[in-house]
Amino acid sequence: PEDIDDVSDVKPDTWVQQARIHDPAATKPEEWDETAPEFIEDVEASPPPGWLHDAPPHIPDSKAVKPRDWDDETDGAWETPLTPNPECIVGCGPWKKPMVPNPAYKGQWMPRKIDNPDYRGEWKPRQVKNPNYFRETNAYSRLHAVDGIGLDLWSEQANVLFDNIIIATSLDAAKAFADRTWRVRRQVEDAQRAGRDLGEGVEETTFAWRKLAMAACLLVGVLIGWSLVAWQRRRRAGAQVPRQELAAPLTAPPEGGLGVDSAVDEQTPAQEAQETAAALEEPAAPGVAPGAAPAGPPSDPAAPGAAPGDPAAPGAAPGAAPGGPAEPGEAAEP
């Protein structure tokens, strides 16, 4: 340092370093009793009910026996051990009053403290010039050429690189070098970093939309599957109704009826188609047009205007049946 302590300087005897002192004008009050105890007996306390003043708290144990291996000469005289007195439910023996804080206790009196009028502060030796101090005006002239730089540091992260190191004697020259080299590259790196951040944001947004689309497709697939299952169930339920009707027994025909309506009503479309195909496959009778119903037995043997033995009435079309079967439920003419 440029200045050092003077070793020959010593603190004067009159130097006061105590900042606060007792007030010399303070006096102890007359009522201040330093001999008063801190705790005194409670004069209002009394023994609790049931306290036995004359009963001992412990009595000899009547159940105790002297051990067989007890030797009075070696072990001494055997004494009966004591046990708590069963009669001392509340307490036994001399009763003592409890101690309570003494309201007159003030402790040792000490005068109050005030600022010391003679206080001069902490004493320090005077400062003198250091004879060994010197200032180097051209320190860099003594340095040798720098061929390398070593950095000694502790890092828990690998691949830590240091670059853009310059050693110069002028701060302005260092700033100008940084503007020409480091700042230009830093601007390019910031632009590249911003592009990477934007690309990562776009990728994250695209990934989020993909997940949303997959969830929507999954939901639509579940709804379509559920709809197909429900439609198949309804279709099966509708297909089971005709089978149940076919399995039901035919009702008895009404009295005087043929019961044809009941049989016809309970035929399924498949049975009707089979019957129609079978009718078309049968050969037609002579004189009957293909597809026409076969002639039934004459229901009216003596129709008016028809000669006996004529197969057809006058005016009937050739090949027509002379008479058709009676309609169901209608009685034949006599």
C-alpha positions, 0 to 999 in steps of 0.5 A: 500500500501507499500508506502504512501505520506508523509503528512509532505512534502509540495511543495516549493515556487520555484517549477515551474509547468508551462510547457510553458510561454510567450516569454519575448523577444517578442515585439508587432509590430509597425503596430499592431493596437489593436483598429481596428474594426473587420467589417467596412462599404463597401465604394464601396456600393451604394443604389440600383436603386429605393430606396426612401430616403425621403419616410417613410417605413410605413404610416397610414392605410387609411382604418382603423376606430376607434372602436365604443367601444373605450373610449378615457378616458379609452383607451387613444387617438386612433391612426391610425395603420401603414401599409407598404408603397406601394411605397417602392418596393425596399426600403424606408428611410435612406440607410445604407452601409453594413458591410464587414470584416476589412482587417486591423483587427488583434485583441489583440496582445499576445506574442508567447509561449515557453517552460519554462526553469524552469519547473520541472514537476508536484510536488508530495509529497515524499513517505514513508513506510506505518507503517500499511503494512504487507505481509501474508506469509501463508494466506491459513493456516487461511482459514476454510474448504471449503464445497461448492462454490457459483456462483452469475452471470446473464445469459439469457440462461437456463440450464447453468452448471458449473463443474470441480471446484478445489481449491488447493494451487498449480498451478501444482497440479491443472493442473495435476488434470485437465489432469487426469479428465477434459482433458480426458473427453474433448477429448471424448466430442470433438470426439462426437461433431465432429461425431454429426456435421458430421451426421448433415452434412450428413443429410443436404446433404441427405435432399438436394438430396431428395428435388432435386429428388422430384423436378426432379420427379415433372418436369418429371410428368409435362412433361409426363402429357403435352405429354399425353394431346398433344397426346389426342388432336392430336388423337381427331383431327385425329378422326374428319376428317372421320366424316367431310368427311362422313357428306359431300354430295355425288357428282353427278355421271358423265354423263353416269356413275353409280357413284359407285366409289364415293359411295365406296370411301366415305365408312368408314372401319366400314361400309365396315365391316358391309356390309361384315358381312351382306353378310356372314350372307345371305344364299347362292343360290343353286349351288353357292359356299359359299362366291361367288358373286351371279350370275347376269343377263346374259349380253351376251345372245348369247355368242359364243359356248354356246347353246341356253338355256344352263346356262353355257358356255362350259368349265365353272366351275360347279356352276359358274355364266353364266355371270357377271355384267358389270364393272362400267363405261363399256358399256354392249355388245349388 
